[in-house]
Amino acid sequence: MAFALLVLIELTDLKAQSGNLVAIDTSNFDFSYKTEDDFYNYVNGNWLKNNSIPPGNSSWGTFSVVDQQQAEILKSLIEEIAIDNNAIYGSDRQIIRDFYLAAMDSVTIEKQKSIC
């Protein structure tokens, strides 16, 4: 929990990568339907045509896409922080780096398992 909070704090320092944030993406609309006849396909038609459920998933939607994009951003950020050898001691970046590197050190983790 604390690690996630530190990463969130670090993410808030990032500037928005796109100035074009859209609340409703009308490119997913299928204008061949009339709203009064089939509202569901009107607002979701192109999304349904262009986005099949990926293998290994039981469902797929816009929140799945956002979740995947956020995971990629988070991974990229953590990997960037992991190679930052100039992070100030005690800073969020230093704590995130040390925690991540310790968790990724499988050799030491396996050695410690055998000791216990």
C-alpha positions, 0 to 999 in steps of 0.5 A: 500500500505504501509503495503504491502511494509513493508511486502515485505521488511520483506519477502526479509529478508527470505532466499530461502527455496529451492535451486532448483528453476526451470524455466521450469518444464519438469514434466508437459510435455507429451512426448507421443506427438511430438512437431511438431504435438501438441506442446500445449499438449507436453508442457502442457499434464501432467499439464492438466492431473494432475491439474483440476480447483478447485471448486470456480475458473474459471481457474487454472494454474501455476500462480494460484499455485504460487499465492496460495503458496505466500499467504500461505507464507505471512499469515504464516509470518504475523502470526509469526510477530503478536506474536512477542512481542519483536519487536523494536518500530518503526521497520517494524515488530512492524508496521506490527504486530500492523496494523495486530492486529488492523485489526483483533480486530473485537470487537473494530472495531464493538464498533467504528462502533456503536459510529459513 
